[in-house]
Amino acid sequence: MSSEEFTILCHNIVERIRAVAPIDTGNLRYKGVRYEFLDANTCKFYVDENIAPYMKYTNESWDNFRPPLYGKQNPNEKWWDNEAVESVVKTIGQLLADKIVSIEME
């Protein structure tokens, strides 16, 4: 894969993650979901919690927090763990089709 193709892949992945991110004001989706190139072959995808410090409340069970959230159902629970990861895998799979890929998840 060329450097240009890798850059396009990373851009497509972040757009897919943004598409499944919860949206109220748009801050998390359009500003908080970020990516950066760590080197020529490595791209990191993350939510900048300086921009969206409430990220954990969008992904976790609200039973982990004190009232007023405790006991309520989080409609976005595990969006990062499930929908975002699934969209990344689909994007990579569509681009690379039958090629072998190594994916490291933290």
Secondary structure, 3 states (H helix, E strand, C coil): CCHHHHHHHHHHHHHHHHHHCCCCCCHHHHHHEEEEEEECCEEEEEECCCCCCCHHHHHCCHHHCCCCCCCCCCCCCCHHHHHHHHHHHHHHHHHHCCCCCCCCCC
